C-alpha cells in the first residue's frame, strides 16, 4: 500500500467513524480498529504481502456497512481501496500466523 493510499484509507475510515458512530453500529469501530492495526504495521515497515488480505477484508466489511447506512461516497472509496489491496501479492501462510498472533497480542485477545 502506497503513502497516498494510506492517506485516503485514513480519511475514509475517519469519515466512516464520524458518519456512523459506535452507538449506531458498533461494527464500524471494530473494523476501524482492525484497519488501524494494520496501517500501524505498514508504518513499521511490514511487507504488504504480510497483511493485505486481512486488511482488504476489513476494508471491504466497512464498505458494506457504509453502504447499508447509505454512505455511498465512503463505501465507494473503501471499495476502491479494497480492490487495490486485492491486487497485491498474496501472503505466505506462515506469515499469516505471525500477523494473527501479533494482532492478538496487541489487542490482548487471548
N, C-alpha and C positions, 0 to 999 in steps of 0.2 A: 504494500500500500504506500502510495507516494504522499509527500507532505501536503500537497493541495487537497488530496482526497481525505486525509486525516482532518483537515480544517473543515471540509464540507460535512464529514461524518460528525464531528463535534458539534457543529452548528445544527445539524438535523436532529441529533439526539437531545440537545438543549431545547430546541424548539418543541420537540415531541413531549418532553417532560413538562414544559411550560403550558402547552396547549391541552395536554391530557394529564392532569395532576394525579398523584397517587390515590387520593380519595375517590377519584372517578374510576380509575382502572389500575390496580396495583401491578399488573403485568408490565406496564411501561417502565416502572422503576426497576423491576427485575431485569428487563432487557438492557436498560441503560447501564446498570451496574456491571453486567457481563461485558457489554461493549467497552465500557471504560477500562475494565480489567485488561482486555486485550490491547487496547490503544496504549495503555501504560507499558505493556510488553514491547510494543513496536518502538516506543521511545527508548526503552532499554536496549534495543538492538537485536531483538529476536528475529530470525528469518521469517519472512511472510508465510512460508510453507508450514511453519510450526502452528499457526493459529487461523489460517484463512477459512477453513471450513466451519469451525465453531463460531468465529466472528460473523461469517456470512449467514449462518443460521439465525443468530441473534438479531442481526440487522434485518433479515427477512421477516422474522417474527414481529419485530417492531413495526415494519412496514405494513403488515397485515392488520395489526392493532390500529395503526393510524388510519388505515382505510376503513376499518369498522367504525371509527369515530368521525368519518368524513373529513379527515385532514389530508386532502388529496395531494397538495404540494409536498408535504412532508413524506407521504407514502411514496410518491414518485421519486423523490431524491434518494430515499433509502433503497428503493428497488434498483436504481442505477448503481449505487454503491455496492449492493449485494451482487449484482451482475459482474461488476469489476472484480470483486473478491472471488467469485466462482471461476473467473478466468485465470487465477493464479495457479501455479503448480500445486498438485496435491501433496499432502504431508506423508511422511513415513509413519507407520503405526506406532513405533516405539516413541516417536516424538509426541504423538497424541497423548500417550500415557503420561509423559512428563508434564505436558501442559495441564492436563486434568488434575494431576497431583499438586502442581503449583497453585492452581486456582483453588483447590480445596484448602490448601494450607493458608493461602492469602485470605480466604473468607471464613476460615475456621469451620468448614462444613463437613467435619468428620463424623 
